[in-house]
Amino acid sequence: MTVQRGLRETLSKTPVIPVISLDTASDAIPLARALAAGGLSVIEVTLRTAAALDSIRAITSEVETVEVGAGTIIEPTQLEAARRAGARFAVSPGYTNRLLDAAETSEIPLLPGVSSASEALGLIERNFQFAKFFPAESVGGVDFLSSLASPLPQLKFCPTGGITRQSAPRYLELTNVLCVGGSWMAPRNLVSARDWASITVASRAAAALASVRQRQGMNSKMTLLT
């Protein structure tokens, strides 16, 4: 059985999951604390740099208020490496059968990426309930995801890729979106400058988007009642 237990709870904790790439593990703890201070308690650290796994280890050991996931998982062996580093979940930009096979026996849940209806059907066939929609803005954005809601209600999404503070609310209004992923609250220039205060301010604005998701839930309940 596909291991996705706990993913709904994780994806529902915050309206925005910061997607961060760290060149220096020493920045991991202050960055995680700055994001958490703004109300973002779930973070995705991409495995694009040599410092990624050390960054995950640092955050999981020192910042108890943050749940950290490993992003850019493209090989089955990375699932185990992420688990050993302390990641609570894993995220991939797409999927292969080998990766899905490994996810079925992994101790951490995988959020696999899709960019088409056929790929979404492939995940449903494998009993996945949650997926990353990537690269969101480049492959149809809000309109595409909205068109999947009725024919594929079994799958809920975390769209990521090109999403901004301005476009995020439109995604969060969709009934098949649990959260969005983005990097606008912690851009590389602020991380390089170690401007943690500005990152906290931007994170606070991102966390406030929870109100959009709450409206989505209220509208869904009203639809059921009518």
C-alpha positions as CSV (number, residue, x, y, z in Angstrom):
1,M,0.0,0.0,0.0
2,T,1.3,3.4,-0.9
3,V,2.8,5.2,2.1
4,Q,1.1,8.7,2.2
5,R,0.0,8.6,5.8
6,G,0.3,12.0,7.5
7,L,0.7,13.9,4.2
8,R,-2.7,15.6,4.4
9,E,-1.9,16.8,7.9
10,T,1.4,18.1,6.8
11,L,0.1,19.8,3.7
12,S,-2.7,21.4,5.7
13,K,-0.5,22.9,8.3
14,T,0.3,26.0,6.3
15,P,-1.0,27.6,3.1
16,V,2.5,28.0,1.7
17,I,5.4,25.6,1.9
18,P,8.7,27.5,1.4
19,V,10.9,25.8,-1.2
20,I,14.5,26.6,-0.3
21,S,17.9,25.7,-1.7
22,L,20.8,26.2,0.7
23,D,24.4,26.5,-0.4
24,T,25.6,26.7,3.2
25,A,24.3,24.4,6.0
26,S,25.1,27.1,8.6
27,D,22.2,29.2,7.2
28,A,19.7,26.4,7.7
29,I,18.8,27.0,11.4
30,P,18.4,30.8,11.3
31,L,16.4,30.5,8.1
32,A,14.1,27.9,9.5
33,R,13.6,30.0,12.6
34,A,12.8,33.1,10.5
35,L,10.2,31.2,8.5
36,A,8.7,29.7,11.6
37,A,8.6,33.1,13.3
38,G,6.4,34.2,10.4
39,G,4.0,31.3,10.8
40,L,5.4,28.8,8.2
41,S,6.0,25.5,10.0
42,V,6.6,23.2,7.0
43,I,9.7,23.7,4.8
44,E,10.9,21.9,1.7
45,V,14.7,21.8,1.4
46,T,15.7,20.8,-2.2
47,L,18.4,18.2,-2.7
48,R,20.1,20.4,-5.3
49,T,23.1,21.4,-3.3
50,A,25.8,19.5,-1.4
51,A,24.6,21.2,1.8
52,A,21.0,20.0,1.5
53,L,21.1,16.8,3.7
54,D,23.2,18.6,6.3
55,S,20.7,21.4,6.3
56,I,17.9,19.0,6.9
57,R,19.8,17.4,9.7
58,A,20.4,20.8,11.3
59,I,16.8,21.9,11.1
60,T,15.3,18.7,12.4
61,S,17.7,18.6,15.4
62,E,17.5,22.3,16.4
63,V,14.1,23.7,15.2
64,E,11.4,21.6,16.8
65,T,8.5,23.8,15.5
66,V,9.4,23.1,11.9
67,E,8.5,20.0,9.9
68,V,11.1,19.6,7.1
69,G,10.8,17.7,3.8
70,A,13.3,16.8,1.2
71,G,12.7,18.1,-2.3
72,T,13.9,17.3,-5.8
73,I,13.8,13.6,-5.1
74,I,14.6,11.9,-8.4
75,E,16.2,8.6,-7.4
76,P,14.9,5.9,-5.1
77,T,18.1,5.9,-3.0
78,Q,17.4,9.5,-2.1
79,L,14.3,8.6,-0.2
80,E,16.4,6.6,2.4
81,A,19.0,9.3,2.5
82,A,16.3,11.9,3.2
83,R,14.8,9.7,5.9
84,R,18.2,9.2,7.6
85,A,18.7,13.0,7.5
86,G,15.4,13.5,9.4
87,A,13.1,14.5,6.6
88,R,9.4,13.9,7.4
89,F,8.3,13.8,3.8
90,A,9.8,13.8,0.3
91,V,8.8,15.7,-2.9
92,S,9.7,14.9,-6.5
93,P,9.3,17.1,-9.6
94,G,7.9,14.1,-11.5
95,Y,7.8,10.3,-11.0
96,T,9.0,7.0,-12.5
97,N,7.8,3.5,-11.7
98,R,11.0,2.9,-9.8
99,L,10.5,5.9,-7.7
100,L,6.8,5.0,-6.9
101,D,7.9,1.4,-6.2
102,A,10.4,2.7,-3.6
103,A,7.8,5.0,-2.1
104,E,5.5,2.1,-1.4
105,T,8.0,0.6,1.0
106,S,9.6,3.9,2.3
107,E,9.1,5.1,5.8
108,I,8.5,8.7,4.7
109,P,5.6,9.7,2.4
110,L,6.3,10.9,-1.1
111,L,4.6,13.8,-2.8
112,P,5.2,13.0,-6.5
113,G,5.0,15.6,-9.2
114,V,2.6,15.7,-12.2
115,S,2.0,18.0,-15.1
116,S,-0.7,16.3,-17.0
117,A,-4.0,14.5,-16.6
118,S,-2.4,11.2,-17.7
119,E,0.2,11.5,-15.0
120,A,-2.4,12.3,-12.4
121,L,-4.3,9.1,-13.5
122,G,-1.1,7.1,-13.1
123,L,-0.9,8.2,-9.5
124,I,-4.5,7.5,-8.8
125,E,-4.0,4.0,-10.2
126,R,-1.2,3.6,-7.6
127,N,-3.4,4.8,-4.8
128,F,-1.8,8.1,-4.3
129,Q,-4.1,10.8,-2.9
130,F,-1.7,13.8,-3.0
131,A,0.5,15.2,-5.7
132,K,2.7,18.2,-6.5
133,F,1.6,20.1,-9.6
134,F,4.8,21.2,-11.3
135,P,5.9,23.5,-12.9
136,A,2.5,25.0,-12.2
137,E,2.6,28.4,-14.0
138,S,4.3,26.9,-17.1
139,V,1.8,24.0,-17.7
140,G,-1.6,25.6,-17.3
141,G,-1.7,27.1,-13.8
142,V,-4.9,27.7,-12.1
143,D,-7.1,27.0,-15.1
144,F,-5.6,23.6,-15.6
145,L,-5.9,22.6,-12.0
146,S,-9.4,23.8,-11.8
147,S,-10.3,21.6,-14.9
148,L,-9.1,18.5,-13.0
149,A,-11.2,19.1,-9.9
150,S,-14.4,17.5,-11.2
151,P,-13.1,14.5,-13.2
152,L,-10.3,13.7,-10.7
153,P,-11.6,14.5,-7.2
154,Q,-9.5,11.7,-5.6
155,L,-6.3,13.8,-6.0
156,K,-5.4,16.9,-4.1
157,F,-2.5,19.1,-5.1
158,C,0.4,21.3,-3.9
159,P,1.1,23.4,-7.0
160,T,4.7,24.7,-7.2
161,G,6.7,26.5,-9.8
162,G,6.6,30.2,-10.7
163,I,3.9,30.9,-8.0
164,T,4.1,34.3,-6.4
165,R,2.5,36.2,-3.5
166,Q,0.1,37.7,-6.0
167,S,-0.9,34.5,-7.7
168,A,-1.0,32.1,-4.7
169,P,-4.5,33.1,-3.5
170,R,-6.0,32.0,-6.9
171,Y,-4.6,28.5,-6.4
172,L,-5.7,28.4,-2.7
173,E,-9.2,29.1,-3.7
174,L,-9.4,25.8,-5.7
175,T,-11.1,22.9,-4.0
176,N,-8.4,20.4,-5.0
177,V,-5.5,22.5,-3.7
178,L,-4.3,22.0,-0.1
179,C,-1.4,24.4,-0.2
180,V,1.1,25.9,-2.6
181,G,4.9,25.8,-2.7
182,G,7.0,28.9,-3.3
183,S,10.3,30.6,-2.7
184,W,9.2,34.3,-2.7
185,M,9.4,34.7,1.1
186,A,13.0,33.5,1.2
187,P,14.7,34.5,-2.1
188,R,18.4,33.8,-2.5
189,N,19.4,37.5,-2.1
190,L,17.8,37.7,1.4
191,V,19.3,34.4,2.4
192,S,22.7,35.4,1.2
193,A,22.4,38.7,3.1
194,R,21.1,36.8,6.1
195,D,18.3,39.2,6.3
196,W,16.2,37.0,8.6
197,A,13.9,39.8,9.7
198,S,12.7,40.5,6.1
199,I,12.2,36.8,5.6
200,T,10.0,36.7,8.7
201,V,7.9,39.6,7.5
202,A,7.4,38.0,4.1
203,S,6.6,34.7,5.8
204,R,4.0,36.4,7.9
205,A,2.2,37.7,4.8
206,A,2.4,34.2,3.3
207,A,1.0,32.6,6.4
208,A,-1.9,35.0,6.3
209,L,-3.1,33.4,3.1
210,A,-4.6,30.7,5.4
211,S,-7.7,32.9,5.3
212,V,-8.1,32.2,1.6
213,R,-8.0,28.5,2.3
214,Q,-10.6,28.9,5.1
215,R,-12.9,30.6,2.6
216,Q,-12.4,27.7,0.3
217,G,-13.5,25.3,3.0
218,M,-16.6,27.4,3.8
219,N,-17.6,27.6,0.2
220,S,-17.3,23.8,-0.2
221,K,-19.6,23.3,2.8
222,M,-22.1,25.7,1.5
223,T,-22.1,23.9,-1.9
224,L,-22.8,20.6,-0.1
225,L,-25.7,22.1,1.7
226,T,-27.4,23.6,-1.4
